């Protein structure tokens, strides 16, 4: 594939919830996002050296087998055929096979040749005996059987055959994937154009770090956090700065963000109050859905389209904003980027805390692994930003009422499972 190919835009109703839904369970919200979101990025061809971290647009086929020729897995002596139990003596060739140019001489039946790890097997060799099991003297080798035919060797194509699909479309290329690309001689790959994600902070109370903050102002913590998370997830962050609580100004910022990015993430102004301009502007253009999700921490999640660009309106509280981008925006952005739906992997870990949980909402607690158990942050207050820095994961508690005691198994999701 060459050049850029642009997929069709999302439908205006892609975020619409079924009629009559008031509080949406987390799993139901995730299922709806997974069903309705499709990739919005085009594709391009890049040299394989630039493939790290990119999402593959097409399957990658091996142009060459790995290994290309049969070779030895050990240092030893090669010959033809296996040997039964008992002592064996073979004449030793004066030549030697090593990694690099293949030894072109044919090893006669009944003779052996010195061979080093990684060397292609010469004609007449299909079996290798370890050098530690061999005595060498007077131009001969002696060893004890049994040894099976083909022992200590690798077949041509044993790892990958020419024409095999080695990496599937939608995979985000890792360092390990770079190894198989290189080993099979891949030169170029078709990848998705990186998803561009614009970030806007809203609120009259916000000031930039380094500025002088009045007593009634706070430093903008959300934008640095969200921009960093987007980078870690493999997307391209687009910093749209801060916007005051002003409808006209926010409208202009959203116009600019929609031109520059594939997705827009806002923090603050996503509820239904007088100064919640993200919600009101999306409603005004007829592309707003207020998802009242049964989650803690978190408030209603504003979802919509602005100039055909998806908008995720996150809560202004940093703790709730981080939980919402991890739980909802992270897999959604992976889907939009062409990587498919990437669900986090959690583990059952003994709790080192006690908690009585009410029925109704799914809860995410800031958590940290210590000595094989999981602790949770001392306060569940969503204004305690220090808990985000302290945590290395989240404990997920399902909607049911629960009494958790020390030693009970709880689901722990490491932040690394979200790409952080």
C-alpha angles and dihedrals in degrees: 000000000000133000125007125313117191121208122221119273123261119266118257091241097052092113098041115128123216115273116272097024113137106161115027120207114232095244091050092050091050092048091052092050091048092050098046106036120085132180114286098183127095126222137248138182117245136176111265090246087069096047098094111118094004125126113241114238094194138021113275116229122203111246090195138029122253112248094022092201134024109268143172124269094201145032108264146091125308131211141145124283134356126286130227126233116297138051121320132190124195134179112252121228118231090230130083134213117216137164110286126043110026117249103252098198119102114238107224121231110272094027132098134209131208107252132183131211113285095016117138111249111255120230107281095034126099102141133055129197118205115256090231089064095051136085115205122201140139095003093308140097127216128196141153125250160242100096123155123232109262094024117160094006136111121224121231107265091011089138102030133358123217107268095026118135101245099176128023128226112265095036117130103225116244132190089263090053089052088060095057091044090054095042092056095045099249109172105179135017134196110236138175117260105253114266110251112217120192119206124203127181116203131197141091090234095064127101131176122257107265094033123105110263121210120220091262094049133082133201116256104254098163101065097053089045095048095043090052093047091051091052092049090051090058099255131119113255118217111198110214093174127219127323126200122232092275122125097209093047092047091049090056092048091051090049090053093044092051090053093050103039146040094222132025123210119191128184121207128014094062100118130071104270129120092265097040094109097161090065095042095048093049089048091050093058091046096244102101129117120179107207110201097200123190095235137124124238098029144073129218112320113227113217127177150118125268113190087342091306118122114245124200110196107201128192116267094235107096095222093051091042092054094047092048095049090049097045100037114009097043097061090036092054090048088054092048089048092056096252094113125235108324109198118193119249116233134188135212107244131172112260120239091195142059126233139167110212126195123223121259114052134059109238131209116199124195104247145182133197117233126170094342094310132093124238125193127216114273094243129043090200108132090217093064099100092172088072090066092058091044095052128083094186148350133266109220118209117189124231096268123100108263141182108206119195130183110284095026114128115250131177112259120191114195116220087235088069087067092050095261 
